Amino acid sequence: MPASTELANKQAYHPQDRKSLWKRLKQQKLLMLMSIPFLVYVIIFAYVPLYGWMMAFQNYKPGSSMLNNEWVGWSNFTELFQDDAFLRVIQNTLAMSVINLVFGFVSSIALALMLNEVRKIFFKRFVQTISYLPHFISWVVAANLIMNMLSIDGIINKVLVSLHVIKEPIMWLSEPHYFWWIIGSSNVWKEIGWSAIIYLAAMTMIDPSLYEAASIDGAGRFRKIFHITLPGIRSIIVILLIMNIGHILDAGFEQQYLLQTPMVVDYAETIDIFVLKYGINLSRFSFATAAGIFKTVISVVLLLAANRMAKRMGQERLF
Amino acid sequence: MSAWTASAGRTRRSMGDVVFDIVNMALLLLLLVVTLYPILNTIAVSFNQASDTVRDSTFLWPRKFTTLNYSTLFQDGVLFHAFFVSVARTLIGTATSVFCTAMLAYTISRKEYALRKPISFIFVFTMYFSGGLIPTYMLIKNLQLNGTFWVYIIPGLVGAFNLIVMRSFMEGLPESLVESAQIDGANHFTIFIKIILPLSMPVLATVALFVAVGQWNSWFDTFLYNSSNIDLSTLQYELMKKLQSANMSVGGSAESAFANSKNVQANIVTPASIRAAITIVATVPIVIVYPFLQKYFVTGLTLGGVKE
């Protein structure tokens, strides 16, 4: 049928015949109708807020238009870095991020390795299914569970006392110097199974003949893990590391916000909580926006740096 | 994985191998206990008589069984209403988000589409760069979305990650399906509805799970935009308020801050027992849903993670 072939030819895309953009767009009215509204949507909800960054360089007064505010240059930023509270908040954020990063990586890779060594498929599936259950639980629920476990008559205290590790119950959530580690551990509890999925998937891609060859050469289980499995998932580890480095100032918000008690506030506040506190609670919009911008800019710089480093090391990279 | 173990033969299953397996299994069992115990314990507390829980901590089983904690919870008008708001936002939010994300993903999976690259880029960019809390908050206020139900639905309608996961899946579908439908005279919308959507069930289920869990678990938007409007409160936000009041008084009488319920004086329920019940109510829908969708999301996640 010549008519339909002509139609098909018209709609098929040949990069060679560089039709003018307009011609193509005219033919693609329906595709445009199906997508342009979302383009408008994302511009409003993701890009218009970037315009709000102007606030950081102004002395914004709630209720006024952003165009006729007093411009103050960098003074919000200088004030930020003279603020002891902000410096402490950066310190907290970095500390908890690094703990989360290290704990998260080590634990999920370890879990993936352990699951990969299980020969009983049923047991493996069962452990896996249970291990990523907490990922789907909200932080509110998780914080409730964690609080119960760590309470004065909670299971942690009961076990530690009965094992004579501690003499009397500790109020874990009221002790400032435990807080970072509680955040790190609860993160592991919640995300270990979920983050292990991707490593396990990568492990199934490893050529089984490598293991056979190693067995013939007399390699034990640990040798196979260190010389075959781990190198086999190296590229995925690097990718995830890069992605996580971009999030190094994202220590989290919910966990800290939900688990903090008045006694540990100095160790619990992250940049995000700081922004919330100054921006929403105290209505210091310009100051809080400056703190938010600082966070975003550092994150993007770190992401780009990590990406470049990965490129130089000859590893796979993000973009 | 069993390929090399099978070829390992009889003598290779050494003592060290057996010990390795035992230690490995034991550690994994420990992980199971650590993961499940907090949840099971909370279930036990939620079904245990509050006065009994105060006296001595429960472990895995309620000592004095009661459903009073739950009935108190559902007699509380605010909590009951919040439960329905949570259900509504989860259902409506998931349906609209999955449909819109899929439709957009279909258009940018069409290789001939002129705006394919720019649209993809504009969305991917949002994964690394965002306006941040305060500008977003101001935007929502300026759009007068705060104080409405739609603040739960509209801002999260199409997310970049889900979009990319769907696009990758749709690009993997055979091109000839679309071509032959076009020859038969179907337009893109018909092709999307009749051909692509049914074939994309695995990825739709994955994204639906992500969105539904996000919707159900969310409390921060309620906190920011609807905290003064009790009619739009959500279950997670109510639970969060109870948690906060317990935290503020952590230490001595941890639970004195909760005085809403008239049952407290009679010591029939305590804040802790109510909190346990809400915690379970807030968890159960997820535990019910996720085994059904589980077979899909591993593929979905791997796809998204590796491609992006």
Interface residues (C-beta under 8 A of the other chain):
Chain A: S4 T5 L7 A8 Q11 A12 Y13 L21 R24 L25 Q28 L30 L31 M32 M34 S35 I36 F38 L39 Y41 V42 I43 I44 F45 A46 Y47 V48 P49 L50 Y51 G52 W53 M55 L111 M114 L115 N116 E117 V118 R119 F123 F126 V127 T129 I130 S131 L133 P134 F136 I137 S138 W139 V140 V141 A143 N144 L145 I146 M147 N148 M149 S151 D153 G154 I155 K158 M171 L173 S174 W189 I192 G193 I197 I198 A201 T204 P208 Y211 E212 A214 S215 G220 R221 F222 I236 L240 G246 F253 E254 L258 L259 Q260 T261 P262 M263 D272 V275 L276 G279 I280 F285 A288 T289 G292 I293 K295 T296 S299 V300 L303
Chain B: M1 S2 A3 W4 T5 S7 A8 R12 G16 D17 F20 D21 N24 M25 L27 L28 L31 L32 V34 T35 L36 Y37 P38 I39 N41 T42 V45 S57 F59 C100 M103 L104 Y106 T107 I108 R110 K111 E112 Y113 A114 L115 I119 I122 F123 T126 Y128 F129 S130 G131 G132 L133 I134 P135 T136 Y137 M138 L139 L143 I154 P155 L157 V158 E179 Q182 I183 G185 N187 H188 F189 F192 V213 W216 N217 S218 W219 F220 L224 Q236 L239 M240 L243 Q244 A246 N247 M248 V250 G251 A254 A272 R275 A276 T279 A282 T283 I286 V287 Y290 P291 Q294 V298 L301 T302 G305 V306
